[in-house]
Amino acid sequence: MQLQVARIGKPHGIRGEVTVQVLTDAPGDRFVPGTEFVVEPASAGPLTLRSARWNKDILLLGFDEVADRNRAETLRGAKLFIETEELDEDDDEGWYEHELVGLEARVGSQAVGKITALNTMPVQDLLVVETADGKEILIPFVEQIVPEVNVEGGYVLLTPPAGLFEVNEESGEDPETRGSDSAEGFAEDSAGEEAEPEAKA
């Protein structure tokens, strides 16, 4: 099966490196030079990892096929997947982004939108819900607010506190740069709750 391990962000420097949003709990195992990634969209890949290094909290990747910043810019937003036969024993503790995207978001029996993305953050993950009028709402992916994920039933049950939808409405920024204090454009949530359920990879 294919497992998403990262989403590509901004170019870094002039030699083709890119920042990535890490979507795996084992980056040391997933980002090893020589690893070949399946890429979505397919026209952007496959990509073979040349280098991987950390710049503070941001992972920077270089690929054999990407020699300069111009080529790196074309990869912005692309998703990186690996082919894997085995899953960790605790994989049923969390959810992959591709399992969540497309599920209906419900509050009680009322549909309030669709899940369009899972943003994995250092402190807690955020579900991105697109409402019927096209607004994007960020929902902390914690058990108190997301008590049920029913993939088979096609929905996620939300119990948002009063005002959560209004406070977390997106104002149109790039989802990779929203709320970020980082020069490389990835968000760090300041909330203190431990993320459960969590993304898995």
Secondary structure as a PSIPRED ss2 file (coil, helix, strand):
# PSIPRED VFORMAT (PSIPRED V4.0)

   1 M C   1.000  0.000  0.000
   2 Q E   0.000  0.000  1.000
   3 L E   0.000  0.000  1.000
   4 Q E   0.000  0.000  1.000
   5 V E   0.000  0.000  1.000
   6 A E   0.000  0.000  1.000
   7 R E   0.000  0.000  1.000
   8 I E   0.000  0.000  1.000
   9 G E   0.000  0.000  1.000
  10 K E   0.000  0.000  1.000
  11 P E   0.000  0.000  1.000
  12 H E   0.000  0.000  1.000
  13 G C   1.000  0.000  0.000
  14 I C   1.000  0.000  0.000
  15 R C   1.000  0.000  0.000
  16 G C   1.000  0.000  0.000
  17 E E   0.000  0.000  1.000
  18 V E   0.000  0.000  1.000
  19 T E   0.000  0.000  1.000
  20 V E   0.000  0.000  1.000
  21 Q E   0.000  0.000  1.000
  22 V E   0.000  0.000  1.000
  23 L C   1.000  0.000  0.000
  24 T C   1.000  0.000  0.000
  25 D C   1.000  0.000  0.000
  26 A C   1.000  0.000  0.000
  27 P H   0.000  1.000  0.000
  28 G H   0.000  1.000  0.000
  29 D H   0.000  1.000  0.000
  30 R H   0.000  1.000  0.000
  31 F C   1.000  0.000  0.000
  32 V C   1.000  0.000  0.000
  33 P C   1.000  0.000  0.000
  34 G C   1.000  0.000  0.000
  35 T C   1.000  0.000  0.000
  36 E E   0.000  0.000  1.000
  37 F E   0.000  0.000  1.000
  38 V E   0.000  0.000  1.000
  39 V E   0.000  0.000  1.000
  40 E E   0.000  0.000  1.000
  41 P C   1.000  0.000  0.000
  42 A H   0.000  1.000  0.000
  43 S H   0.000  1.000  0.000
  44 A H   0.000  1.000  0.000
  45 G C   1.000  0.000  0.000
  46 P C   1.000  0.000  0.000
  47 L E   0.000  0.000  1.000
  48 T E   0.000  0.000  1.000
  49 L E   0.000  0.000  1.000
  50 R E   0.000  0.000  1.000
  51 S E   0.000  0.000  1.000
  52 A E   0.000  0.000  1.000
  53 R E   0.000  0.000  1.000
  54 W E   0.000  0.000  1.000
  55 N E   0.000  0.000  1.000
  56 K C   1.000  0.000  0.000
  57 D C   1.000  0.000  0.000
  58 I E   0.000  0.000  1.000
  59 L E   0.000  0.000  1.000
  60 L E   0.000  0.000  1.000
  61 L E   0.000  0.000  1.000
  62 G E   0.000  0.000  1.000
  63 F E   0.000  0.000  1.000
  64 D C   1.000  0.000  0.000
  65 E C   1.000  0.000  0.000
  66 V C   1.000  0.000  0.000
  67 A C   1.000  0.000  0.000
  68 D C   1.000  0.000  0.000
  69 R H   0.000  1.000  0.000
  70 N H   0.000  1.000  0.000
  71 R H   0.000  1.000  0.000
  72 A H   0.000  1.000  0.000
  73 E H   0.000  1.000  0.000
  74 T C   1.000  0.000  0.000
  75 L C   1.000  0.000  0.000
  76 R C   1.000  0.000  0.000
  77 G C   1.000  0.000  0.000
  78 A C   1.000  0.000  0.000
  79 K E   0.000  0.000  1.000
  80 L E   0.000  0.000  1.000
  81 F E   0.000  0.000  1.000
  82 I E   0.000  0.000  1.000
  83 E E   0.000  0.000  1.000
  84 T C   1.000  0.000  0.000
  85 E C   1.000  0.000  0.000
  86 E C   1.000  0.000  0.000
  87 L C   1.000  0.000  0.000
  88 D C   1.000  0.000  0.000
  89 E H   0.000  1.000  0.000
  90 D H   0.000  1.000  0.000
  91 D H   0.000  1.000  0.000
  92 D H   0.000  1.000  0.000
  93 E H   0.000  1.000  0.000
  94 G E   0.000  0.000  1.000
  95 W E   0.000  0.000  1.000
  96 Y C   1.000  0.000  0.000
  97 E H   0.000  1.000  0.000
  98 H H   0.000  1.000  0.000
  99 E H   0.000  1.000  0.000
 100 L H   0.000  1.000  0.000
 101 V C   1.000  0.000  0.000
 102 G C   1.000  0.000  0.000
 103 L C   1.000  0.000  0.000
 104 E E   0.000  0.000  1.000
 105 A E   0.000  0.000  1.000
 106 R E   0.000  0.000  1.000
 107 V E   0.000  0.000  1.000
 108 G C   1.000  0.000  0.000
 109 S C   1.000  0.000  0.000
 110 Q E   0.000  0.000  1.000
 111 A E   0.000  0.000  1.000
 112 V E   0.000  0.000  1.000
 113 G E   0.000  0.000  1.000
 114 K E   0.000  0.000  1.000
 115 I E   0.000  0.000  1.000
 116 T E   0.000  0.000  1.000
 117 A E   0.000  0.000  1.000
 118 L E   0.000  0.000  1.000
 119 N E   0.000  0.000  1.000
 120 T C   1.000  0.000  0.000
 121 M C   1.000  0.000  0.000
 122 P C   1.000  0.000  0.000
 123 V C   1.000  0.000  0.000
 124 Q C   1.000  0.000  0.000
 125 D C   1.000  0.000  0.000
 126 L E   0.000  0.000  1.000
 127 L E   0.000  0.000  1.000
 128 V E   0.000  0.000  1.000
 129 V E   0.000  0.000  1.000
 130 E E   0.000  0.000  1.000
 131 T C   1.000  0.000  0.000
 132 A C   1.000  0.000  0.000
 133 D C   1.000  0.000  0.000
 134 G C   1.000  0.000  0.000
 135 K C   1.000  0.000  0.000
 136 E E   0.000  0.000  1.000
 137 I E   0.000  0.000  1.000
 138 L E   0.000  0.000  1.000
 139 I E   0.000  0.000  1.000
 140 P E   0.000  0.000  1.000
 141 F C   1.000  0.000  0.000
 142 V C   1.000  0.000  0.000
 143 E C   1.000  0.000  0.000
 144 Q C   1.000  0.000  0.000
 145 I C   1.000  0.000  0.000
 146 V C   1.000  0.000  0.000
 147 P C   1.000  0.000  0.000
 148 E E   0.000  0.000  1.000
 149 V E   0.000  0.000  1.000
 150 N E   0.000  0.000  1.000
 151 V C   1.000  0.000  0.000
 152 E C   1.000  0.000  0.000
 153 G C   1.000  0.000  0.000
 154 G C   1.000  0.000  0.000
 155 Y E   0.000  0.000  1.000
 156 V E   0.000  0.000  1.000
 157 L E   0.000  0.000  1.000
 158 L E   0.000  0.000  1.000
 159 T C   1.000  0.000  0.000
 160 P C   1.000  0.000  0.000
 161 P C   1.000  0.000  0.000
 162 A C   1.000  0.000  0.000
 163 G C   1.000  0.000  0.000
 164 L H   0.000  1.000  0.000
 165 F H   0.000  1.000  0.000
 166 E H   0.000  1.000  0.000
 167 V H   0.000  1.000  0.000
 168 N C   1.000  0.000  0.000
 169 E E   0.000  0.000  1.000
 170 E C   1.000  0.000  0.000
 171 S C   1.000  0.000  0.000
 172 G C   1.000  0.000  0.000
 173 E C   1.000  0.000  0.000
 174 D C   1.000  0.000  0.000
 175 P C   1.000  0.000  0.000
 176 E C   1.000  0.000  0.000
 177 T C   1.000  0.000  0.000
 178 R C   1.000  0.000  0.000
 179 G C   1.000  0.000  0.000
 180 S C   1.000  0.000  0.000
 181 D C   1.000  0.000  0.000
 182 S C   1.000  0.000  0.000
 183 A C   1.000  0.000  0.000
 184 E C   1.000  0.000  0.000
 185 G C   1.000  0.000  0.000
 186 F C   1.000  0.000  0.000
 187 A C   1.000  0.000  0.000
 188 E C   1.000  0.000  0.000
 189 D C   1.000  0.000  0.000
 190 S C   1.000  0.000  0.000
 191 A C   1.000  0.000  0.000
 192 G C   1.000  0.000  0.000
 193 E C   1.000  0.000  0.000
 194 E C   1.000  0.000  0.000
 195 A C   1.000  0.000  0.000
 196 E C   1.000  0.000  0.000
 197 P C   1.000  0.000  0.000
 198 E E   0.000  0.000  1.000
 199 A E   0.000  0.000  1.000
 200 K C   1.000  0.000  0.000
 201 A C   1.000  0.000  0.000
